[in-house]
Amino acid sequence: MNLGIISDQIDLDLEKAIQIIKNQGYNTIELHSVFNKPVETLNEEETRKAVEICKKYEMKVSNLATTLFFLCPLYEEDKVSLFNDSFHCIKGNVKDHLNHIENACRVAKAFGCDKLRMFPFRFPDNRKPPFGTEKDMETICTYFQMAADIAQQYDCTLIIENCPYSHCPKGEMTLKLLKMCNRPNLKLLWDPANSYRAYQNQVEDKYLHKTLLEELKWIYPYIGHIHIKDYHYDSNFEKPFIHKPIYSGDIDFDVLFQYLKEKEYPYTLSLEPEVAFEEAILCMKRLKEKA
C-alpha cells in the first residue's frame, strides 16, 4: 500500500515538512495548509512555488485536503463555529464554497493530482440533533451534485470525509450520501478514527451498530482515500476522545490493514495523526512497519 501523511502534521513550513517526511522514507504527501492558508485558496504564484518545492524533493501529492463545505452552514439559520483556531479553513455560505472549487481543481492539477477532500457540512451550534437526517442528506446531496458537476469540468474527483464534526460522521452515512448524489466523480474518504469518535447522541441509532471492520467491508468499493489516526476514550476528561499515536489508542488497525492488503487497496493510506511532532514521527515509523 502507498503510504503518505498530511504535510502540516509535521511542520507548517512546507519545505521543512517535506525534508523530514522524505527522511522517514515517505514519498507521498497530502496538502491541507500551505503557506499558512488553506490549499484551495493558493494563487498562481503560491501554487507554482509549492509545486517547485515538491518537485525538488520528488514528493508526490496524493490529493488536496481542502476544507470545502466544512465551516459552511447547511441551512441559512445554522450557526457554525471552528473547533480549533489553528485549523486553516475557508468560511462563507454554500455559494462561497462552490466558488472555491474551480481554483481548488486548478491547484490540484498543478500538483499532478485530481482528488479534493470535502466535508458533509459542519453540524450547527444552534440546532438540536440528530444530524444526518433524510432532510439533511437531501439538502447536502443537492449541493454536492453541484460541486461534482463543477469538478467534473476539470476531471477532478471529490472525496467525502466522514468527519465527527459534520452531519455525517460515520462511513455508512457518507456512503448513503454518495449513492444519493449519484455522480461518477464522487468517492469516499474514510477515516476509521472519525467513525469511532462520532458523537453517538447526535447520530440516528440505525448508524451505530457496525464495527469498524464491518463498516470498511460495507463501504470499501466506494473508497478513494483513507486517513489514519488514533484515539483513546477516557470518560474522566471533558473531551473524552484523546489523540494518541497509532497503535497507542483504541483502534485495532491490524485487522483493518489486513483487510486492505487482502483487497489490494490501490490508493494512499494518509496519516493525519494530530499529535505532537515527535509522536507524528512515531506514527510514520509504525505505519511503515505495520501497513
Summary of the structure (lengths in Angstrom):
residues: 291
radius of gyration: 17.8
end to end distance: 7.1
largest distance: 49.8
contacts: 1006
relative contact order: 0.14
helix: 42%
strand: 20%
